[in-house]
Amino acid sequence: MPFFPRLAAILLVIALAACSPAARTAPKQGEKPVSGGTPINQPAKKPASAQAAKPTPPPGAPGAQPPKPAAPAPAAAMPPSTPPAASAPNVSLAPTELAPGAPTGFGGLTWGAQAASQSGMAQYETSAESATATYLWPQGPKDILGAPVRDAYYEFFKDQFYHVWINFDGQAAYEKALAGLTRAYGPPTQENRDKFYHAWQLGEVNIYCAYHRDLNEGDVSFFYQPLYERMIAARKAAGAKAPARSAKK
């Protein structure tokens, strides 16, 4: 080829090479991320605002996790209770645990009950010195274990039932009462047959049965000892005398 045409061809090739874009350099493997930008060895991530939120499965749907129960609120601290005063005048001393077979009261009136707990109670007498009140109860029992009741006195200490005194007439009534008490509570724990006197000590309850031949009358009495002893102490402190209920000695 002549020199000039060859020179022209070389110049043309150089001109064309100068006008073409520079080739891009491929990223190298293992390149570290550029601070503030996207790692050049990882695909670009979408901005957080453009990412779709992961749907939450509805309750009961497969894969749904049951909600955790809320932790119970801590219990509020309770102030310590104040024990009742030992000398409270009207603290009930009704028996909570009597000896086996011991009566819990008489005629449906339990030991320690108030007079108003039974309708028809009529006040007979009171004693301010010993803090006692005696009531008649016309609607009360008409017999004591088969023995007809002549009269009965229901006594309360600070309005708490502790004693009933029952009078009856005749030796036959006495024998019925004694037989009934023996059936109910077993043989007397103390007695004097010559004086027609019999007693049962059943834990906190004492029962007495007596017959007075000269008067042809007798009596049965039930005492709830815890209240009876408190009444006796109050009576002694006040110098009061016990009321007469019958000729029992």
HELIX and SHEET records of a PDB file:
HELIX    1   1 PHE A    3  CYS A   19  1                                  17    
HELIX    2   2 ALA A   48  ALA A   50  5                                   3    
HELIX    3   3 ALA A  115  SER A  117  5                                   3    
HELIX    4   4 GLN A  171  TYR A  185  1                                  15    
HELIX    5   5 ARG A  193  LYS A  195  5                                   3    
HELIX    6   6 GLN A  225  ALA A  238  1                                  14    
SHEET    1   A 2 GLY A 105  PHE A 106  0                                        
SHEET    2   A 2 LEU A 109  THR A 110 -1                                        
SHEET    1   B 8 ALA A 122  SER A 127  0                                        
SHEET    2   B 8 THR A 132  LEU A 136 -1                                        
SHEET    3   B 8 ASP A 151  PHE A 157 -1                                        
SHEET    4   B 8 PHE A 161  ASP A 169 -1                                        
SHEET    5   B 8 GLU A 217  TYR A 224 -1                                        
SHEET    6   B 8 VAL A 205  HIS A 212 -1                                        
SHEET    7   B 8 TYR A 197  LEU A 202 -1                                        
SHEET    8   B 8 GLN A 190  ASN A 192 -1                                        
SHEET    1   C 2 ASP A 143  ILE A 144  0                                        
SHEET    2   C 2 ALA A 147  PRO A 148 -1                                        
END                                                                             
